[in-house]
Amino acid sequence: MNDNRTRNKLYTEFALGASVLLLGILLAIPGDQNGIFLLGIGIIFLGLNLLRRMKGIPVNLFSTLVGVLALGGGLYALAQPVLNFPRVEVGFIPLALIVVGLYILIPAPRHTTDLQE
């Protein structure tokens, strides 16, 4: 059990380090890199959870949700100029609050059995 915990911590730190590195590289490049950043974050977080699954470590719902949203947002942002999709601008803070709220609400039904008499 402790080996899985240590491995999970290592994988999580690697994913966070890769995310910060990606952000730093994209900030050094002039221009709008939001779509590439979102796409990269989605790939990193979903890759992290794929690795967890392959190694028998429980998948983290929050990072999976963030990965799916980031991947979708990145694909949309990159496809928008090519396919003439309408431009959607959502600030980071509202999006982060929505993700955290969903993370709190989704597992809530599983924990309500503890409250029943």
Phi and psi restraints in degrees (range 20) as a CNS / XPLOR table:
assign (resid 1 and name C) (resid 2 and name N)
       (resid 2 and name CA) (resid 2 and name C) 1.0 -66.1 20.0 2
assign (resid 2 and name N) (resid 2 and name CA)
       (resid 2 and name C) (resid 3 and name N) 1.0 -32.1 20.0 2
assign (resid 2 and name C) (resid 3 and name N)
       (resid 3 and name CA) (resid 3 and name C) 1.0 -64.3 20.0 2
assign (resid 3 and name N) (resid 3 and name CA)
       (resid 3 and name C) (resid 4 and name N) 1.0 -41.8 20.0 2
assign (resid 3 and name C) (resid 4 and name N)
       (resid 4 and name CA) (resid 4 and name C) 1.0 -64.3 20.0 2
assign (resid 4 and name N) (resid 4 and name CA)
       (resid 4 and name C) (resid 5 and name N) 1.0 -39.5 20.0 2
assign (resid 4 and name C) (resid 5 and name N)
       (resid 5 and name CA) (resid 5 and name C) 1.0 -64.5 20.0 2
assign (resid 5 and name N) (resid 5 and name CA)
       (resid 5 and name C) (resid 6 and name N) 1.0 -43.0 20.0 2
assign (resid 5 and name C) (resid 6 and name N)
       (resid 6 and name CA) (resid 6 and name C) 1.0 -65.6 20.0 2
assign (resid 6 and name N) (resid 6 and name CA)
       (resid 6 and name C) (resid 7 and name N) 1.0 -43.2 20.0 2
assign (resid 6 and name C) (resid 7 and name N)
       (resid 7 and name CA) (resid 7 and name C) 1.0 -63.7 20.0 2
assign (resid 7 and name N) (resid 7 and name CA)
       (resid 7 and name C) (resid 8 and name N) 1.0 -43.0 20.0 2
assign (resid 7 and name C) (resid 8 and name N)
       (resid 8 and name CA) (resid 8 and name C) 1.0 -61.6 20.0 2
assign (resid 8 and name N) (resid 8 and name CA)
       (resid 8 and name C) (resid 9 and name N) 1.0 -42.3 20.0 2
assign (resid 8 and name C) (resid 9 and name N)
       (resid 9 and name CA) (resid 9 and name C) 1.0 -62.8 20.0 2
assign (resid 9 and name N) (resid 9 and name CA)
       (resid 9 and name C) (resid 10 and name N) 1.0 -42.4 20.0 2
assign (resid 9 and name C) (resid 10 and name N)
       (resid 10 and name CA) (resid 10 and name C) 1.0 -61.9 20.0 2
assign (resid 10 and name N) (resid 10 and name CA)
       (resid 10 and name C) (resid 11 and name N) 1.0 -46.0 20.0 2
assign (resid 10 and name C) (resid 11 and name N)
       (resid 11 and name CA) (resid 11 and name C) 1.0 -63.2 20.0 2
assign (resid 11 and name N) (resid 11 and name CA)
       (resid 11 and name C) (resid 12 and name N) 1.0 -42.3 20.0 2
assign (resid 11 and name C) (resid 12 and name N)
       (resid 12 and name CA) (resid 12 and name C) 1.0 -64.4 20.0 2
assign (resid 12 and name N) (resid 12 and name CA)
       (resid 12 and name C) (resid 13 and name N) 1.0 -44.0 20.0 2
assign (resid 12 and name C) (resid 13 and name N)
       (resid 13 and name CA) (resid 13 and name C) 1.0 -63.7 20.0 2
assign (resid 13 and name N) (resid 13 and name CA)
       (resid 13 and name C) (resid 14 and name N) 1.0 -38.2 20.0 2
assign (resid 13 and name C) (resid 14 and name N)
       (resid 14 and name CA) (resid 14 and name C) 1.0 -63.9 20.0 2
assign (resid 14 and name N) (resid 14 and name CA)
       (resid 14 and name C) (resid 15 and name N) 1.0 -43.8 20.0 2
assign (resid 14 and name C) (resid 15 and name N)
       (resid 15 and name CA) (resid 15 and name C) 1.0 -64.7 20.0 2
assign (resid 15 and name N) (resid 15 and name CA)
       (resid 15 and name C) (resid 16 and name N) 1.0 -41.5 20.0 2
assign (resid 15 and name C) (resid 16 and name N)
       (resid 16 and name CA) (resid 16 and name C) 1.0 -66.8 20.0 2
assign (resid 16 and name N) (resid 16 and name CA)
       (resid 16 and name C) (resid 17 and name N) 1.0 -40.3 20.0 2
assign (resid 16 and name C) (resid 17 and name N)
       (resid 17 and name CA) (resid 17 and name C) 1.0 -62.9 20.0 2
assign (resid 17 and name N) (resid 17 and name CA)
       (resid 17 and name C) (resid 18 and name N) 1.0 -42.1 20.0 2
assign (resid 17 and name C) (resid 18 and name N)
       (resid 18 and name CA) (resid 18 and name C) 1.0 -64.5 20.0 2
assign (resid 18 and name N) (resid 18 and name CA)
       (resid 18 and name C) (resid 19 and name N) 1.0 -35.8 20.0 2
assign (resid 18 and name C) (resid 19 and name N)
       (resid 19 and name CA) (resid 19 and name C) 1.0 -65.9 20.0 2
assign (resid 19 and name N) (resid 19 and name CA)
       (resid 19 and name C) (resid 20 and name N) 1.0 -43.8 20.0 2
assign (resid 19 and name C) (resid 20 and name N)
       (resid 20 and name CA) (resid 20 and name C) 1.0 -67.1 20.0 2
assign (resid 20 and name N) (resid 20 and name CA)
       (resid 20 and name C) (resid 21 and name N) 1.0 -39.9 20.0 2
assign (resid 20 and name C) (resid 21 and name N)
       (resid 21 and name CA) (resid 21 and name C) 1.0 -61.8 20.0 2
assign (resid 21 and name N) (resid 21 and name CA)
       (resid 21 and name C) (resid 22 and name N) 1.0 -44.8 20.0 2
assign (resid 21 and name C) (resid 22 and name N)
       (resid 22 and name CA) (resid 22 and name C) 1.0 -59.4 20.0 2
assign (resid 22 and name N) (resid 22 and name CA)
       (resid 22 and name C) (resid 23 and name N) 1.0 -45.4 20.0 2
assign (resid 22 and name C) (resid 23 and name N)
       (resid 23 and name CA) (resid 23 and name C) 1.0 -60.4 20.0 2
assign (resid 23 and name N) (resid 23 and name CA)
       (resid 23 and name C) (resid 24 and name N) 1.0 -45.3 20.0 2
assign (resid 23 and name C) (resid 24 and name N)
       (resid 24 and name CA) (resid 24 and name C) 1.0 -62.0 20.0 2
assign (resid 24 and name N) (resid 24 and name CA)
       (resid 24 and name C) (resid 25 and name N) 1.0 -43.1 20.0 2
assign (resid 24 and name C) (resid 25 and name N)
       (resid 25 and name CA) (resid 25 and name C) 1.0 -64.4 20.0 2
assign (resid 25 and name N) (resid 25 and name CA)
       (resid 25 and name C) (resid 26 and name N) 1.0 -44.1 20.0 2
assign (resid 25 and name C) (resid 26 and name N)
       (resid 26 and name CA) (resid 26 and name C) 1.0 -71.1 20.0 2
assign (resid 26 and name N) (resid 26 and name CA)
       (resid 26 and name C) (resid 27 and name N) 1.0 -29.8 20.0 2
assign (resid 26 and name C) (resid 27 and name N)
       (resid 27 and name CA) (resid 27 and name C) 1.0 -69.9 20.0 2
assign (resid 27 and name N) (resid 27 and name CA)
       (resid 27 and name C) (resid 28 and name N) 1.0 -25.3 20.0 2
assign (resid 27 and name C) (resid 28 and name N)
       (resid 28 and name CA) (resid 28 and name C) 1.0 -78.0 20.0 2
assign (resid 28 and name N) (resid 28 and name CA)
       (resid 28 and name C) (resid 29 and name N) 1.0 -16.1 20.0 2
assign (resid 28 and name C) (resid 29 and name N)
       (resid 29 and name CA) (resid 29 and name C) 1.0 -94.4 20.0 2
assign (resid 29 and name N) (resid 29 and name CA)
       (resid 29 and name C) (resid 30 and name N) 1.0 126.8 20.0 2
assign (resid 29 and name C) (resid 30 and name N)
       (resid 30 and name CA) (resid 30 and name C) 1.0 -67.3 20.0 2
assign (resid 30 and name N) (resid 30 and name CA)
       (resid 30 and name C) (resid 31 and name N) 1.0 149.6 20.0 2
assign (resid 30 and name C) (resid 31 and name N)
       (resid 31 and name CA) (resid 31 and name C) 1.0 107.6 20.0 2
assign (resid 31 and name N) (resid 31 and name CA)
       (resid 31 and name C) (resid 32 and name N) 1.0 -179.5 20.0 2
assign (resid 31 and name C) (resid 32 and name N)
       (resid 32 and name CA) (resid 32 and name C) 1.0 -86.1 20.0 2
assign (resid 32 and name N) (resid 32 and name CA)
       (resid 32 and name C) (resid 33 and name N) 1.0 111.8 20.0 2
assign (resid 32 and name C) (resid 33 and name N)
       (resid 33 and name CA) (resid 33 and name C) 1.0 -113.6 20.0 2
assign (resid 33 and name N) (resid 33 and name CA)
       (resid 33 and name C) (resid 34 and name N) 1.0 16.9 20.0 2
assign (resid 33 and name C) (resid 34 and name N)
       (resid 34 and name CA) (resid 34 and name C) 1.0 -60.3 20.0 2
assign (resid 34 and name N) (resid 34 and name CA)
       (resid 34 and name C) (resid 35 and name N) 1.0 -43.9 20.0 2
assign (resid 34 and name C) (resid 35 and name N)
       (resid 35 and name CA) (resid 35 and name C) 1.0 -62.7 20.0 2
assign (resid 35 and name N) (resid 35 and name CA)
       (resid 35 and name C) (resid 36 and name N) 1.0 -42.0 20.0 2
assign (resid 35 and name C) (resid 36 and name N)
       (resid 36 and name CA) (resid 36 and name C) 1.0 -66.7 20.0 2
assign (resid 36 and name N) (resid 36 and name CA)
       (resid 36 and name C) (resid 37 and name N) 1.0 -39.8 20.0 2
assign (resid 36 and name C) (resid 37 and name N)
       (resid 37 and name CA) (resid 37 and name C) 1.0 -62.4 20.0 2
assign (resid 37 and name N) (resid 37 and name CA)
       (resid 37 and name C) (resid 38 and name N) 1.0 -48.0 20.0 2
assign (resid 37 and name C) (resid 38 and name N)
       (resid 38 and name CA) (resid 38 and name C) 1.0 -61.6 20.0 2
assign (resid 38 and name N) (resid 38 and name CA)
       (resid 38 and name C) (resid 39 and name N) 1.0 -43.8 20.0 2
assign (resid 38 and name C) (resid 39 and name N)
       (resid 39 and name CA) (resid 39 and name C) 1.0 -60.5 20.0 2
assign (resid 39 and name N) (resid 39 and name CA)
       (resid 39 and name C) (resid 40 and name N) 1.0 -44.8 20.0 2
assign (resid 39 and name C) (resid 40 and name N)
       (resid 40 and name CA) (resid 40 and name C) 1.0 -63.2 20.0 2
assign (resid 40 and name N) (resid 40 and name CA)
       (resid 40 and name C) (resid 41 and name N) 1.0 -43.1 20.0 2
assign (resid 40 and name C) (resid 41 and name N)
       (resid 41 and name CA) (resid 41 and name C) 1.0 -63.4 20.0 2
assign (resid 41 and name N) (resid 41 and name CA)
       (resid 41 and name C) (resid 42 and name N) 1.0 -42.0 20.0 2
assign (resid 41 and name C) (resid 42 and name N)
       (resid 42 and name CA) (resid 42 and name C) 1.0 -60.6 20.0 2
assign (resid 42 and name N) (resid 42 and name CA)
       (resid 42 and name C) (resid 43 and name N) 1.0 -44.4 20.0 2
assign (resid 42 and name C) (resid 43 and name N)
       (resid 43 and name CA) (resid 43 and name C) 1.0 -65.3 20.0 2
assign (resid 43 and name N) (resid 43 and name CA)
       (resid 43 and name C) (resid 44 and name N) 1.0 -42.4 20.0 2
assign (resid 43 and name C) (resid 44 and name N)
       (resid 44 and name CA) (resid 44 and name C) 1.0 -63.2 20.0 2
assign (resid 44 and name N) (resid 44 and name CA)
       (resid 44 and name C) (resid 45 and name N) 1.0 -48.6 20.0 2
assign (resid 44 and name C) (resid 45 and name N)
       (resid 45 and name CA) (resid 45 and name C) 1.0 -69.7 20.0 2
assign (resid 45 and name N) (resid 45 and name CA)
       (resid 45 and name C) (resid 46 and name N) 1.0 -39.6 20.0 2
assign (resid 45 and name C) (resid 46 and name N)
       (resid 46 and name CA) (resid 46 and name C) 1.0 -69.7 20.0 2
assign (resid 46 and name N) (resid 46 and name CA)
       (resid 46 and name C) (resid 47 and name N) 1.0 -35.4 20.0 2
assign (resid 46 and name C) (resid 47 and name N)
       (resid 47 and name CA) (resid 47 and name C) 1.0 -64.0 20.0 2
assign (resid 47 and name N) (resid 47 and name CA)
       (resid 47 and name C) (resid 48 and name N) 1.0 -39.0 20.0 2
assign (resid 47 and name C) (resid 48 and name N)
       (resid 48 and name CA) (resid 48 and name C) 1.0 -59.0 20.0 2
assign (resid 48 and name N) (resid 48 and name CA)
       (resid 48 and name C) (resid 49 and name N) 1.0 -46.1 20.0 2
assign (resid 48 and name C) (resid 49 and name N)
       (resid 49 and name CA) (resid 49 and name C) 1.0 -73.1 20.0 2
assign (resid 49 and name N) (resid 49 and name CA)
       (resid 49 and name C) (resid 50 and name N) 1.0 -30.2 20.0 2
assign (resid 49 and name C) (resid 50 and name N)
       (resid 50 and name CA) (resid 50 and name C) 1.0 -64.0 20.0 2
assign (resid 50 and name N) (resid 50 and name CA)
       (resid 50 and name C) (resid 51 and name N) 1.0 -44.0 20.0 2
assign (resid 50 and name C) (resid 51 and name N)
       (resid 51 and name CA) (resid 51 and name C) 1.0 -62.9 20.0 2
assign (resid 51 and name N) (resid 51 and name CA)
       (resid 51 and name C) (resid 52 and name N) 1.0 -42.4 20.0 2
assign (resid 51 and name C) (resid 52 and name N)
       (resid 52 and name CA) (resid 52 and name C) 1.0 -57.3 20.0 2
assign (resid 52 and name N) (resid 52 and name CA)
       (resid 52 and name C) (resid 53 and name N) 1.0 -46.8 20.0 2
assign (resid 52 and name C) (resid 53 and name N)
       (resid 53 and name CA) (resid 53 and name C) 1.0 -62.1 20.0 2
assign (resid 53 and name N) (resid 53 and name CA)
       (resid 53 and name C) (resid 54 and name N) 1.0 -42.4 20.0 2
assign (resid 53 and name C) (resid 54 and name N)
       (resid 54 and name CA) (resid 54 and name C) 1.0 -66.1 20.0 2
assign (resid 54 and name N) (resid 54 and name CA)
       (resid 54 and name C) (resid 55 and name N) 1.0 -29.5 20.0 2
assign (resid 54 and name C) (resid 55 and name N)
       (resid 55 and name CA) (resid 55 and name C) 1.0 -94.3 20.0 2
assign (resid 55 and name N) (resid 55 and name CA)
       (resid 55 and name C) (resid 56 and name N) 1.0 4.2 20.0 2
assign (resid 55 and name C) (resid 56 and name N)
       (resid 56 and name CA) (resid 56 and name C) 1.0 79.2 20.0 2
assign (resid 56 and name N) (resid 56 and name CA)
       (resid 56 and name C) (resid 57 and name N) 1.0 19.3 20.0 2
assign (resid 56 and name C) (resid 57 and name N)
       (resid 57 and name CA) (resid 57 and name C) 1.0 -96.6 20.0 2
assign (resid 57 and name N) (resid 57 and name CA)
       (resid 57 and name C) (resid 58 and name N) 1.0 137.4 20.0 2
assign (resid 57 and name C) (resid 58 and name N)
       (resid 58 and name CA) (resid 58 and name C) 1.0 -58.1 20.0 2
assign (resid 58 and name N) (resid 58 and name CA)
       (resid 58 and name C) (resid 59 and name N) 1.0 137.6 20.0 2
assign (resid 58 and name C) (resid 59 and name N)
       (resid 59 and name CA) (resid 59 and name C) 1.0 -74.7 20.0 2
assign (resid 59 and name N) (resid 59 and name CA)
       (resid 59 and name C) (resid 60 and name N) 1.0 140.5 20.0 2
assign (resid 59 and name C) (resid 60 and name N)
       (resid 60 and name CA) (resid 60 and name C) 1.0 -89.3 20.0 2
assign (resid 60 and name N) (resid 60 and name CA)
       (resid 60 and name C) (resid 61 and name N) 1.0 118.0 20.0 2
assign (resid 60 and name C) (resid 61 and name N)
       (resid 61 and name CA) (resid 61 and name C) 1.0 -62.2 20.0 2
assign (resid 61 and name N) (resid 61 and name CA)
       (resid 61 and name C) (resid 62 and name N) 1.0 -40.2 20.0 2
assign (resid 61 and name C) (resid 62 and name N)
       (resid 62 and name CA) (resid 62 and name C) 1.0 -63.8 20.0 2
assign (resid 62 and name N) (resid 62 and name CA)
       (resid 62 and name C) (resid 63 and name N) 1.0 -49.4 20.0 2
assign (resid 62 and name C) (resid 63 and name N)
       (resid 63 and name CA) (resid 63 and name C) 1.0 -69.4 20.0 2
assign (resid 63 and name N) (resid 63 and name CA)
       (resid 63 and name C) (resid 64 and name N) 1.0 -28.0 20.0 2
assign (resid 63 and name C) (resid 64 and name N)
       (resid 64 and name CA) (resid 64 and name C) 1.0 -68.0 20.0 2
assign (resid 64 and name N) (resid 64 and name CA)
       (resid 64 and name C) (resid 65 and name N) 1.0 -44.2 20.0 2
assign (resid 64 and name C) (resid 65 and name N)
       (resid 65 and name CA) (resid 65 and name C) 1.0 -62.4 20.0 2
assign (resid 65 and name N) (resid 65 and name CA)
       (resid 65 and name C) (resid 66 and name N) 1.0 -44.6 20.0 2
assign (resid 65 and name C) (resid 66 and name N)
       (resid 66 and name CA) (resid 66 and name C) 1.0 -62.2 20.0 2
assign (resid 66 and name N) (resid 66 and name CA)
       (resid 66 and name C) (resid 67 and name N) 1.0 -41.8 20.0 2
assign (resid 66 and name C) (resid 67 and name N)
       (resid 67 and name CA) (resid 67 and name C) 1.0 -62.2 20.0 2
assign (resid 67 and name N) (resid 67 and name CA)
       (resid 67 and name C) (resid 68 and name N) 1.0 -44.2 20.0 2
assign (resid 67 and name C) (resid 68 and name N)
       (resid 68 and name CA) (resid 68 and name C) 1.0 -65.7 20.0 2
assign (resid 68 and name N) (resid 68 and name CA)
       (resid 68 and name C) (resid 69 and name N) 1.0 -45.7 20.0 2
assign (resid 68 and name C) (resid 69 and name N)
       (resid 69 and name CA) (resid 69 and name C) 1.0 -63.4 20.0 2
assign (resid 69 and name N) (resid 69 and name CA)
       (resid 69 and name C) (resid 70 and name N) 1.0 -42.9 20.0 2
assign (resid 69 and name C) (resid 70 and name N)
       (resid 70 and name CA) (resid 70 and name C) 1.0 -66.5 20.0 2
assign (resid 70 and name N) (resid 70 and name CA)
       (resid 70 and name C) (resid 71 and name N) 1.0 -43.1 20.0 2
assign (resid 70 and name C) (resid 71 and name N)
       (resid 71 and name CA) (resid 71 and name C) 1.0 -61.9 20.0 2
assign (resid 71 and name N) (resid 71 and name CA)
       (resid 71 and name C) (resid 72 and name N) 1.0 -46.0 20.0 2
assign (resid 71 and name C) (resid 72 and name N)
       (resid 72 and name CA) (resid 72 and name C) 1.0 -62.3 20.0 2
assign (resid 72 and name N) (resid 72 and name CA)
       (resid 72 and name C) (resid 73 and name N) 1.0 -44.5 20.0 2
assign (resid 72 and name C) (resid 73 and name N)
       (resid 73 and name CA) (resid 73 and name C) 1.0 -63.8 20.0 2
assign (resid 73 and name N) (resid 73 and name CA)
       (resid 73 and name C) (resid 74 and name N) 1.0 -39.4 20.0 2
assign (resid 73 and name C) (resid 74 and name N)
       (resid 74 and name CA) (resid 74 and name C) 1.0 -66.7 20.0 2
assign (resid 74 and name N) (resid 74 and name CA)
       (resid 74 and name C) (resid 75 and name N) 1.0 -43.6 20.0 2
assign (resid 74 and name C) (resid 75 and name N)
       (resid 75 and name CA) (resid 75 and name C) 1.0 -63.4 20.0 2
assign (resid 75 and name N) (resid 75 and name CA)
       (resid 75 and name C) (resid 76 and name N) 1.0 -41.3 20.0 2
assign (resid 75 and name C) (resid 76 and name N)
       (resid 76 and name CA) (resid 76 and name C) 1.0 -63.5 20.0 2
assign (resid 76 and name N) (resid 76 and name CA)
       (resid 76 and name C) (resid 77 and name N) 1.0 -46.1 20.0 2
assign (resid 76 and name C) (resid 77 and name N)
       (resid 77 and name CA) (resid 77 and name C) 1.0 -63.9 20.0 2
assign (resid 77 and name N) (resid 77 and name CA)
       (resid 77 and name C) (resid 78 and name N) 1.0 -37.5 20.0 2
assign (resid 77 and name C) (resid 78 and name N)
       (resid 78 and name CA) (resid 78 and name C) 1.0 -77.1 20.0 2
assign (resid 78 and name N) (resid 78 and name CA)
       (resid 78 and name C) (resid 79 and name N) 1.0 -31.4 20.0 2
assign (resid 78 and name C) (resid 79 and name N)
       (resid 79 and name CA) (resid 79 and name C) 1.0 -84.1 20.0 2
assign (resid 79 and name N) (resid 79 and name CA)
       (resid 79 and name C) (resid 80 and name N) 1.0 -18.7 20.0 2
assign (resid 79 and name C) (resid 80 and name N)
       (resid 80 and name CA) (resid 80 and name C) 1.0 -55.4 20.0 2
assign (resid 80 and name N) (resid 80 and name CA)
       (resid 80 and name C) (resid 81 and name N) 1.0 -49.4 20.0 2
assign (resid 80 and name C) (resid 81 and name N)
       (resid 81 and name CA) (resid 81 and name C) 1.0 -70.2 20.0 2
assign (resid 81 and name N) (resid 81 and name CA)
       (resid 81 and name C) (resid 82 and name N) 1.0 -29.4 20.0 2
assign (resid 81 and name C) (resid 82 and name N)
       (resid 82 and name CA) (resid 82 and name C) 1.0 -77.1 20.0 2
assign (resid 82 and name N) (resid 82 and name CA)
       (resid 82 and name C) (resid 83 and name N) 1.0 -44.2 20.0 2
assign (resid 82 and name C) (resid 83 and name N)
       (resid 83 and name CA) (resid 83 and name C) 1.0 -99.1 20.0 2
assign (resid 83 and name N) (resid 83 and name CA)
       (resid 83 and name C) (resid 84 and name N) 1.0 6.0 20.0 2
assign (resid 83 and name C) (resid 84 and name N)
       (resid 84 and name CA) (resid 84 and name C) 1.0 57.5 20.0 2
assign (resid 84 and name N) (resid 84 and name CA)
       (resid 84 and name C) (resid 85 and name N) 1.0 38.7 20.0 2
assign (resid 84 and name C) (resid 85 and name N)
       (resid 85 and name CA) (resid 85 and name C) 1.0 -68.8 20.0 2
assign (resid 85 and name N) (resid 85 and name CA)
       (resid 85 and name C) (resid 86 and name N) 1.0 151.9 20.0 2
assign (resid 85 and name C) (resid 86 and name N)
       (resid 86 and name CA) (resid 86 and name C) 1.0 -66.0 20.0 2
assign (resid 86 and name N) (resid 86 and name CA)
       (resid 86 and name C) (resid 87 and name N) 1.0 142.5 20.0 2
assign (resid 86 and name C) (resid 87 and name N)
       (resid 87 and name CA) (resid 87 and name C) 1.0 -75.6 20.0 2
assign (resid 87 and name N) (resid 87 and name CA)
       (resid 87 and name C) (resid 88 and name N) 1.0 127.6 20.0 2
assign (resid 87 and name C) (resid 88 and name N)
       (resid 88 and name CA) (resid 88 and name C) 1.0 -116.6 20.0 2
assign (resid 88 and name N) (resid 88 and name CA)
       (resid 88 and name C) (resid 89 and name N) 1.0 126.3 20.0 2
assign (resid 88 and name C) (resid 89 and name N)
       (resid 89 and name CA) (resid 89 and name C) 1.0 -121.5 20.0 2
assign (resid 89 and name N) (resid 89 and name CA)
       (resid 89 and name C) (resid 90 and name N) 1.0 114.8 20.0 2
assign (resid 89 and name C) (resid 90 and name N)
       (resid 90 and name CA) (resid 90 and name C) 1.0 -121.5 20.0 2
assign (resid 90 and name N) (resid 90 and name CA)
       (resid 90 and name C) (resid 91 and name N) 1.0 128.6 20.0 2
assign (resid 90 and name C) (resid 91 and name N)
       (resid 91 and name CA) (resid 91 and name C) 1.0 -65.9 20.0 2
assign (resid 91 and name N) (resid 91 and name CA)
       (resid 91 and name C) (resid 92 and name N) 1.0 157.4 20.0 2
assign (resid 91 and name C) (resid 92 and name N)
       (resid 92 and name CA) (resid 92 and name C) 1.0 -65.7 20.0 2
assign (resid 92 and name N) (resid 92 and name CA)
       (resid 92 and name C) (resid 93 and name N) 1.0 -42.5 20.0 2
assign (resid 92 and name C) (resid 93 and name N)
       (resid 93 and name CA) (resid 93 and name C) 1.0 -62.7 20.0 2
assign (resid 93 and name N) (resid 93 and name CA)
       (resid 93 and name C) (resid 94 and name N) 1.0 -49.4 20.0 2
assign (resid 93 and name C) (resid 94 and name N)
       (resid 94 and name CA) (resid 94 and name C) 1.0 -60.8 20.0 2
assign (resid 94 and name N) (resid 94 and name CA)
       (resid 94 and name C) (resid 95 and name N) 1.0 -40.0 20.0 2
assign (resid 94 and name C) (resid 95 and name N)
       (resid 95 and name CA) (resid 95 and name C) 1.0 -65.1 20.0 2
assign (resid 95 and name N) (resid 95 and name CA)
       (resid 95 and name C) (resid 96 and name N) 1.0 -41.7 20.0 2
assign (resid 95 and name C) (resid 96 and name N)
       (resid 96 and name CA) (resid 96 and name C) 1.0 -63.3 20.0 2
assign (resid 96 and name N) (resid 96 and name CA)
       (resid 96 and name C) (resid 97 and name N) 1.0 -40.4 20.0 2
assign (resid 96 and name C) (resid 97 and name N)
       (resid 97 and name CA) (resid 97 and name C) 1.0 -65.8 20.0 2
assign (resid 97 and name N) (resid 97 and name CA)
       (resid 97 and name C) (resid 98 and name N) 1.0 -38.0 20.0 2
assign (resid 97 and name C) (resid 98 and name N)
       (resid 98 and name CA) (resid 98 and name C) 1.0 -63.2 20.0 2
assign (resid 98 and name N) (resid 98 and name CA)
       (resid 98 and name C) (resid 99 and name N) 1.0 -45.0 20.0 2
assign (resid 98 and name C) (resid 99 and name N)
       (resid 99 and name CA) (resid 99 and name C) 1.0 -63.3 20.0 2
assign (resid 99 and name N) (resid 99 and name CA)
       (resid 99 and name C) (resid 100 and name N) 1.0 -45.8 20.0 2
assign (resid 99 and name C) (resid 100 and name N)
       (resid 100 and name CA) (resid 100 and name C) 1.0 -63.7 20.0 2
assign (resid 100 and name N) (resid 100 and name CA)
       (resid 100 and name C) (resid 101 and name N) 1.0 -41.2 20.0 2
assign (resid 100 and name C) (resid 101 and name N)
       (resid 101 and name CA) (resid 101 and name C) 1.0 -61.6 20.0 2
assign (resid 101 and name N) (resid 101 and name CA)
       (resid 101 and name C) (resid 102 and name N) 1.0 -43.2 20.0 2
assign (resid 101 and name C) (resid 102 and name N)
       (resid 102 and name CA) (resid 102 and name C) 1.0 -64.4 20.0 2
assign (resid 102 and name N) (resid 102 and name CA)
       (resid 102 and name C) (resid 103 and name N) 1.0 -38.2 20.0 2
assign (resid 102 and name C) (resid 103 and name N)
       (resid 103 and name CA) (resid 103 and name C) 1.0 -63.3 20.0 2
assign (resid 103 and name N) (resid 103 and name CA)
       (resid 103 and name C) (resid 104 and name N) 1.0 -36.7 20.0 2
assign (resid 103 and name C) (resid 104 and name N)
       (resid 104 and name CA) (resid 104 and name C) 1.0 -73.6 20.0 2
assign (resid 104 and name N) (resid 104 and name CA)
       (resid 104 and name C) (resid 105 and name N) 1.0 -40.6 20.0 2
assign (resid 104 and name C) (resid 105 and name N)
       (resid 105 and name CA) (resid 105 and name C) 1.0 -77.7 20.0 2
assign (resid 105 and name N) (resid 105 and name CA)
       (resid 105 and name C) (resid 106 and name N) 1.0 -35.8 20.0 2
assign (resid 105 and name C) (resid 106 and name N)
       (resid 106 and name CA) (resid 106 and name C) 1.0 -63.3 20.0 2
assign (resid 106 and name N) (resid 106 and name CA)
       (resid 106 and name C) (resid 107 and name N) 1.0 -47.5 20.0 2
assign (resid 106 and name C) (resid 107 and name N)
       (resid 107 and name CA) (resid 107 and name C) 1.0 -80.0 20.0 2
assign (resid 107 and name N) (resid 107 and name CA)
       (resid 107 and name C) (resid 108 and name N) 1.0 -3.3 20.0 2
assign (resid 107 and name C) (resid 108 and name N)
       (resid 108 and name CA) (resid 108 and name C) 1.0 -56.5 20.0 2
assign (resid 108 and name N) (resid 108 and name CA)
       (resid 108 and name C) (resid 109 and name N) 1.0 -43.3 20.0 2
assign (resid 108 and name C) (resid 109 and name N)
       (resid 109 and name CA) (resid 109 and name C) 1.0 -59.9 20.0 2
assign (resid 109 and name N) (resid 109 and name CA)
       (resid 109 and name C) (resid 110 and name N) 1.0 -28.9 20.0 2
assign (resid 109 and name C) (resid 110 and name N)
       (resid 110 and name CA) (resid 110 and name C) 1.0 -69.6 20.0 2
assign (resid 110 and name N) (resid 110 and name CA)
       (resid 110 and name C) (resid 111 and name N) 1.0 -29.2 20.0 2
assign (resid 110 and name C) (resid 111 and name N)
       (resid 111 and name CA) (resid 111 and name C) 1.0 -90.1 20.0 2
assign (resid 111 and name N) (resid 111 and name CA)
       (resid 111 and name C) (resid 112 and name N) 1.0 -8.5 20.0 2
assign (resid 111 and name C) (resid 112 and name N)
       (resid 112 and name CA) (resid 112 and name C) 1.0 -73.6 20.0 2
assign (resid 112 and name N) (resid 112 and name CA)
       (resid 112 and name C) (resid 113 and name N) 1.0 -18.6 20.0 2
assign (resid 112 and name C) (resid 113 and name N)
       (resid 113 and name CA) (resid 113 and name C) 1.0 -65.8 20.0 2
assign (resid 113 and name N) (resid 113 and name CA)
       (resid 113 and name C) (resid 114 and name N) 1.0 -24.4 20.0 2
assign (resid 113 and name C) (resid 114 and name N)
       (resid 114 and name CA) (resid 114 and name C) 1.0 -70.3 20.0 2
assign (resid 114 and name N) (resid 114 and name CA)
       (resid 114 and name C) (resid 115 and name N) 1.0 -25.1 20.0 2
assign (resid 114 and name C) (resid 115 and name N)
       (resid 115 and name CA) (resid 115 and name C) 1.0 -87.9 20.0 2
assign (resid 115 and name N) (resid 115 and name CA)
       (resid 115 and name C) (resid 116 and name N) 1.0 -17.3 20.0 2
assign (resid 115 and name C) (resid 116 and name N)
       (resid 116 and name CA) (resid 116 and name C) 1.0 -75.3 20.0 2
assign (resid 116 and name N) (resid 116 and name CA)
       (resid 116 and name C) (resid 117 and name N) 1.0 147.8 20.0 2
